Amino acid sequence: MSLEATATQIRSFSAQAIPDLLHTADYAAAAHRATRPALTGRQIAGLLELQPGRQELLNQDRYRLRLLIHEPAALIDPAH
């Protein structure tokens, strides 16, 4: 998170999933369970606690956010 805090521009390309900064809590939890099945519920909860802080950075005027998301990424349900 420290790199994001000092950045002025964030760029992301995603072909298979929605970028982390755009995740809802439910989407992020499902993605963590699907991609890192060894994580405990407590570990996932800890990761989810970081998300609002990361997303709050996007509300600052100093950022330029550029995202390229392949359309099928928006159609994939990470829980399945």
N, C-alpha and C positions, 0 to 999 in steps of 0.2 A: 504494500500500500504506500510506502514512502516514495517510490518512483512515481506513482500516480499523483501524489500530493504535490510534487515539484514540477510535473509536466505542464506544458501549455497546449499540447495537442495529443489526442489519443486516437490511434488508428487501429482498426481491427478488421480482419477478413475471417469469415466463418462459413464453411461449406456444409457442415453437418449439425451445427447446434447454434442456438441463440447466444451471442456474446455474454459473458458473465455480468457485465455492467447493466444489462437489460433484464436480468433474471428476476422473476417474482420469487418470493420465499418458497412457494410450492414447487415451482419449476426447478429452482436450485437444489432443493432437497431431493427431488426425483432424479436429477442429473447426477448428484453425488452418489446416491444409492446405486444407480445404474453403472456408473463408471468406476466406482471405488467401493465395491461390495464389502470389503473388510472393515470399513469405518463403522464405528458404533453410533448409536443414536446421539450420544453425548458429543462425539466428535463432529457429526454433521451439524448439530445445534451450534457448536462453537464456530464453525465455518459460516453458518447463516447469520450469526451476530455481526460478522464483518461487513456483510453486504450493504446494509443501509448507509454506513459510513463511506463506503466506496461510491455508492450512488449519489450521496450528498455532494461529493466533489463535482459532479456534473452540473450542479446548480450554480456554480461559480462562473461568472462572466469570462474568466480568463481562459477557459477551455475551448478548444475546437475539437469536436468529436466527429470522426469520419468512420462510418461502418459500411462494410460491404457484406451483405448476407445473402447467400445463395437461397433462392426461394424454397427449395425442399427443406431447409433447416427450420423454417417456420412451421412446417407441417409435421415434423417429427415429435412424437410424444416421448420424452426421456424415460417415462415410467415403463415403457414397453419395448 
